Amino acid sequence: MLLQFSIKNFRTFKEKTSLSLIASNYDKDTRENDNVYYDEKFGLRLLKSVVIYGSNASGKSKLLEAITFMKQYVINSSKEGQKGDEIDVKPFKLNIETENEPSEFEVIFIKDNILYRYGFEATKEKVISEWLFYKPKTKEIELFYRENNKFDTHERSFSKGKTVVKEGLVRDNALLISVAAQFNDKTAISVIDWFKKLKVISGLNETSYQGFTMGKTEDLTYKSKILDLLKAADLGIQDINLQRLDIDKLPKDMPKEIKDKIIKEVNEKKAEFISDVLTTHKKYDSKMKPIDNVILSLEDDESSGTRKFFALTGPILDVIENGHILVVDELDSKLHPNLVCKIVSLFNSRKLNKKNAQLIFNTHDTNLLSSGLFRRDQIWFTDKNKFGEAKLYSLSDFKSDEVRKTESFEENYIRGKYGAVPYLGFFENLNNILSYHENEK
């Protein structure tokens, strides 16, 4: 489970910013049994879901982009690139003090009953610092700390990492954790594995994970669960089946290079290509009695919302069944507000989310604020000042006399009580401005 993610000097976040999933003590009597998981070993109360609000260009998506960058860099820094290649960090560019300074990332999480704290600082040229601590019992132990090319590693608990350093196998632009995992260090592998199971997806473009869901339908048990979710969403879908590409019926206008590649893959590697998902719907007579089934194309006949929800079912089921973390940028895009509420309820549920998977997402859907699904510590905001600097804060950061549990969070947010809404004063004068220019002609 994720406890905290922190960044500094990345994109629009100039100062250090932390997203915490540790439950607040102020909300102990609010949805405690469902929305909070208690970790007995470390005595921590952890949130199963958080939602992030903010105006356009306030940093909501950039925060999730930071999670994506950290994940990819941790997993791939030892495998992709050569010495001298640039690191894809993007420091805050609107201030001369930070544009050439390193970006910082840190994550605190629990995996296999061990608490880890891992982070690094990097510029485009090199890793400035890197650290890994773990807490197998009650005391946090430093496994390694790095400053440029100087490494201090634990003699026993990070021995293979020490060997990697001694052999000079860590490039300036690579992370020690990634290299150590390549050389089978068990602790490094555990950290890398946590990042690999962290799912970060876009709610605006479901094509990147639709293939994952399509593959899951090959398993009859998994397919049944996907169908259960589709039926629960009231989409009218009774069954789903994959339509495999027939190489004898490839489109005539398909480029020859692509056509030859497909034919070669099918003939030589016995590969299969999926051309569509077929959905089954009931057909009714004039008295509204079901008389037959109709097969529709997911791509051509179903709505964009249906296509997105189908694509989401695979990642949702995967993290729920395995107790992983799902991060979604713009979860509400193309989906009905009630359906988004049901997805959140699934993660908050003690009965359905037995392995305590976590959901992190951003949205503009204010209906969720009045749904009663969230505690104050689950509601977060991004806001940007006049210097272009974004900040992240929780509703629970407000004093209890400023924000009461019985208040309408949605109404207060819309009227700007919590900040994180756009200033639209210019629009009040827009009519006068446009009229003035019209009269000038």
N, C-alpha and C positions, 0 to 999 in steps of 0.2 A: 504493500500500500504506500501511496505517496503521502508524505508528511508536509513537505515544503519545497517549492521551486523558487529560486532567486536569480535575478539577473541585474547587471549594472553596465551602463554604457553600451547598450545594444539598441539599434534602431532609434525609436523615439523615447526610450527610457534612459535618461541621463544618470539619475541617482539610483542607488540600490533599491530594488523592488522585490517584494516577496509575496507569493501566493501560498497561503497556509491552509491546510486541510485538517488542522488540529482544532477540535471543537472548542468553542468559547464556554466559559463557566456561566456566563450571563444567560445562556439559553438552555440550561439544564432541564427545564421543565417543558421544553417545546420539542415535540417529535423526537424525543431522545431514543425511544425504543426502535424506531425504524431508521431514522436518518443518520444515526451514529453507531459506529462499531467500537467496542471497548477492547483494546489490546491489553490483556491481563499481564503479560510479561513485562511490558514497559510502562504500564499504567497510563496509557494514552487513549483518549477519546477521539476517534477519527471520523471525518465527514465522508459520506458515500457519494455526494455530488456537490458541485458548486456551479453557479451561473455568473457570467460576467456581462455587465451592461456598460454602455458608453455611447457617446455620439460618434458619428462617422469620423475617421481619422484620429480617434482618441487613443488608440493603442491596443484595442481588444485583439485584433488579429495578429499584431506584432508580438504580443505576449505568447500566443500559441506558435508563432513562427520561431520564437526563441527556443521553445521546447523541441520543435522539429529540428532546428539546427543542432542543438546539443545532442539529441539522439543520433542523428546521422554522423556527426563528427566523432562521437565516442565509438560508434560501431565500425566506422570506415577509415579512421585516420591512419591506421597502420597498413591498410591494404590499398587505398587509393592515393595517388599522388606520389611525387618524388621530392627529394630534397630541393628546396627553393620554391616549390609551388605555393601559391597564396592560400591562406586559410580564409574561408568565406565568412568572416565576421564583418559586421556592419555597425561601427561605432556611431554615436550620436554626432551628427555633422553640423549642428546649428550653434556650436560653441567651440572656440579655439582651444579651450582647455581639454576637450574630450576627443576631438576628431582624430588625434594621433595616439590616444591612450588605449590600453587593452580593454576588451570586453570581458565581463566576468559572468560565470554561470556556476550555480551550485544546486544540488538536489539532495534531499534527505528522504530516505525510503526504508521500508521494512521488507525483507525477502527471506523466506525460510527461517523466520524467527530471529533474524539478525538485523540490527539497525545499521544502516550505512549513511555516511555523509561524504559525498564526492563532488569535487568542483575543479575548475581551472580558469585561468586568465589567459587570453591570447590576443595578439595583434594579427594583422594579415601575414606578417612574416614568420612569427614563431610563437610557441607556447611560453608565456612568461612565468607562470606558476601552475602547479597542479597538486591536488591533495586527495587522500583517501583515508577516512577513519571508519572504524566499525565498532559495534557494541554487541558482542556475542552474549554478554550477561548484563552486568550493571555498570561497568566502566568502559568509557570510550577509549579506544586504542588507535594510535596513529600507525597506519600501515606504510604510508610513504608521504613525503613532502618534497616538492621539487621547486627550485628557483632557477629558471633558465636551464643550464646544463648541469646543475648541482643537485644531486638526489640524496635524500636521507631515507633509507628503506628499513623496514623491520626485518631483523635477522632471521627469525623463524617463521613468522606468519605471512611473509611476502618474499620468500626466498628466491623463487623463480624470477620475480621482478628485479630482485637485486642482481641476479645473474645477467639478465637482459641489459641492465644499466652498465654493469662491469664490462660486458662485451661491446659496448658502444652501439647498440642496436636501435636506440631511440633517436629519431631525427628531431631537429629543432621544431619542425611543423607537425609532429605526431605526438599523440598522447601516450604516456607510459601505460595507462590502463589498457589501451587497445593493443599495444605491442605485447604486454605481458599475457594477455588472453590468447594471442597467437601462439605463444610458447607454453600454453596449457597451465597457467597459474589458476588454481581453483577459485580463489577469491575474485580475481579479475574476470574470469569467465562468468561468475555469478552476477557481477555488476553488469557486464555486457548483456547477459541474458535478460536482466530486468529491463534494460533499454529496448531490447528487441521485442519484448512483449508489450511495450508501451505503444498503443495504437493512436496515431494522430492522423485524422482524416479531414477532408474539406466537405462541408455541407453544400457547397456551391457546385461541386463537380464530382458526382458519384461514380463516374466511369472508372476512376482509379481503384475503387474497391468492389465494384460490381462483379468483376471476375472472381474475386474471393468468394462471394456469396454463391455465384453460379457453381463454382467447384464444390461447395459444401452440399449442394442439392444432390450430388452423386451418392452421398451417404443417406440411406432411407430414413434412419433415425433423425439425422440432422434436418433432412428435408421436411419431416413431419413437424419439427419444431418451428421451422421457417413458415410453414403453412399456418401453424397456430398463431403466429404473430401477425401474419397477413389477414387472417380471419378476424383476429381481435381488433385490427385496425379498420374493419368494416369496409374493405375494398371490393368485396364481391368475388374474390378469387377463391375457387374451390380446389384448384390443383395447379401445379407448375411442372413443366417439362422442358428440357433443353433441346433446342433444334440444332443438330450438327450440320456442319457445312458439307455439302455434296460437291466434290471436286469436279464432277461431270456437269455441274450446273453453275459454275462460276460466272459472274457477270461478264458480258462481252467487253464492257468498257473498263474492266479492271486492268491496271498496268501489267504488262507482260512480266516484269521483274518480280512483282508481288505474286502473281499467279504461279510462276515457275517455282518460287520459294515454297508456297503452300503445297503444291503437288509433290515437291521433293520431300518435305517434312512428312506428309501423309504416307508416301510410298516407302521411304527409307526408314523412318523412325516410328511409323505407325501412329503418328500424332493425330489428334482430333481437334478440330476448330469448331467453336460454338458460334453460330451465326445469330441466334436469337433465343429468347426465353418465351415459351408459349404458355399463356395463362388460360385456365378453364373457368368459364362463367356459366351460370344457369340460364336457360332460355325458357320463357313463360308463354302460356297461351293467353287468350283474351280475358280469361277469368283469373289470371295471375297464378296459375298452377304450373309448376315446373314440368316441362315436357321433354327437354333435351339439354345438351351442353353445347356451348359455342367456344371455339378456340380463337384466342386473340393473340396478337403480337405485342410483347412488352414494349418493344421499340416503336412500333407504328401506331398501336391502338390505345395503349394505356397513357394516363396523364403523367406529367413530369413528377408530380408528387408521389404517384404510385411507383414509378421507376426509382425514385430516390429511396422510398421506404423499403422497397425490396432490396436494394443494394445495402441499406443499413442493417438489415436483419442479420446478415452474416457476422459483421464485426460486433454487434450488440450481443448476440448469443455467445460468441467466442469469449468475450471478456467476462460475461456473466458466469459462464460455466467454469472458467479458470481463475476467476478472482483477479483479473488484470485491470488496466486503466484505459479508458477511452476518452480521447480529447477530440472535440469536434468544433471546427470553425463554422459558424453560422448554421447551427443545428436546425433552426426554425425555417430556413429557406425551403420553399415549395411545400412545406408541411402545415396542416391545419393546427392551430394552437392546442386543441384538445388532444391531438395525437402526440404533440411534443410533451404535454403533461403526462401522458401515459408512459412515454419513454422514461421520463424522470422518475415517475412512481415505481417503475420496474427496478431501477437502481436503488431507490430508497427503501424498497420492501425487504423486511427481515425474512419473510417467507420465500420470496422468489430470488433474492440475491443472497444466497446462502454463503458464498465465498467472499462476500464483501468487495465486489468490483466497484470501481469508482468512475464517475462521469464528470468531466470538466468541459464546459462549452460556453460560447458567447452567443448573444442573441440581441435582437431589438424587440422581441415579443414581450410587451409589458404585462400581458395577461397572466404570465407565470407568477408575477409578483402578488397577484390577488388570488392565486390558486390555493394558498395555504400549504403548498408542498415544501416550502423552504423556511428554514430558520434564518435569523438575521446573519449568522456567521457563514451562511452558504451563499449569500448575495454579495457580489463584488462589483466594483465600478472602476472604469478607467476614465481619467480626465486629463486634459492638456491645458497648460497655462499659455500666456501670450508669448512665451519664449520657445514654444514648441516642445516643452518637456512634459512627458506623460507621467502620471502617478497612478498607483493601484491601491485601492482601499476597500475595506469591507463595511457593510452596514453595521456590523457589531463594533466597529471602531468609534461610532458615535456614542455619546454618553446616553445612559438609559433614560434620562429625563428629556433628551432631544428626540429619541426615537423609541416609542413604546411598542410593545409586541402587538397591541390591539389596533395600531394605526393601519391605514390603508397604504401599504408600501407602493402600490402602483400609482395612486393619486399623488402621493408625495414626490415620487420620482419624476413624474411627468411635469409637475409644476416647479421642479428644480430644487427641491429641499435638500437632496443628497448630492447635488452637482451632477457631473457626467452627462449633461444634456447640452446641445448646441445653443450658442447665443445667436438668435435670429432677428435681432433688432433691425438689421439692414432691410429685412423684408417689409417692415412697417413703413419705411420710406420709399420702397421700391416703386410704388405707383406714381408718387410725385416725381421721382427721378426719371422714370420712363416717359411721363407726360412732358417733362421739361425738354428732354431730348427730341421728342416728337414735335414740339413747338418750334424747336431750333431749325428744323428742316425747311 
